[in-house]
Amino acid sequence: MLTAKHGDAASPEIEDWANRIARPVDEAVKVEVYYDADSSTYVLRLAKAARVLLFRLSEAQVHTSGRESECERTLQRKIKDLWNLI
């Protein structure tokens, strides 16, 4: 479980977690997170210079115990995808 909070209240904690994961992979990547209530997902915005990549984590991924490593692998893969954007 990344956070016990839900909705908008969880976004700052997820953003802190994501930036802690991203920093060792690439210092230049900045992560912002917001909650999309319509889809019940957390939208992660990865930015490096002019490159931006958006992806979502579901509430189930964020709030289910034992899925932290899945979320971390997804984030690391998306950072690498950001590197490959043209």
C-alpha positions in Angstrom: 0.0 0.0 0.0 1.5 3.3 -1.1 -0.8 5.3 1.2 -3.8 4.8 3.4 -5.3 8.1 2.2 -7.8 8.2 -0.6 -8.6 10.6 -3.5 -7.0 14.0 -3.6 -5.6 13.6 -0.1 -3.4 10.7 -1.3 -1.8 12.6 -4.2 0.9 14.4 -2.2 2.1 11.1 -0.6 2.1 9.3 -3.9 4.0 12.2 -5.5 6.6 12.1 -2.7 7.0 8.3 -3.2 7.2 8.7 -7.0 9.9 11.3 -6.8 11.9 9.2 -4.3 11.8 6.3 -6.8 12.5 8.5 -9.8 15.5 10.4 -8.4 18.0 7.5 -8.4 16.9 6.5 -11.9 17.2 10.0 -13.4 17.8 13.1 -11.4 16.2 15.3 -14.1 12.8 13.6 -14.0 10.1 15.4 -12.0 6.9 13.7 -11.1 3.5 15.3 -10.4 0.4 13.4 -9.3 -3.2 14.3 -9.3 -6.4 12.3 -8.6 -8.9 11.9 -11.4 -12.2 11.2 -9.6 -14.1 10.4 -12.9 -11.9 7.3 -13.5 -10.8 6.7 -9.9 -7.2 6.8 -10.9 -4.0 8.7 -10.0 -2.5 10.4 -12.9 1.3 10.6 -12.8 3.0 13.3 -15.0 6.6 12.6 -15.7 8.6 15.5 -17.1 12.1 15.9 -18.3 13.0 19.1 -20.2 10.4 19.3 -23.0 9.4 15.7 -22.7 6.2 14.7 -20.8 4.6 11.3 -20.3 1.3 10.7 -18.5 0.2 7.4 -17.1 -2.3 6.2 -14.4 -2.2 4.0 -11.4 -5.5 2.6 -10.2 -6.9 3.0 -6.7 -6.5 -0.8 -6.4 -2.8 -0.6 -7.2 -2.2 2.2 -4.8 -4.3 0.9 -1.9 -3.7 -2.9 -2.0 -1.0 -4.2 0.3 1.8 -6.0 -1.5 1.5 -4.1 -4.8 4.2 -1.5 -4.1 6.8 -3.4 -6.1 4.4 -3.5 -9.1 3.9 0.2 -8.9 7.7 0.8 -8.6 8.4 -1.3 -11.6 5.7 0.5 -13.6 7.2 3.9 -12.6 10.7 2.8 -13.6 9.5 1.5 -16.9 7.7 4.7 -17.7 10.8 6.7 -16.9 12.7 4.7 -19.4 9.8 5.2 -21.9 10.2 9.0 -21.3 13.9 8.7 -22.3 12.8 7.1 -25.6 10.3 9.8 -26.6 11.2 11.6 -29.8 
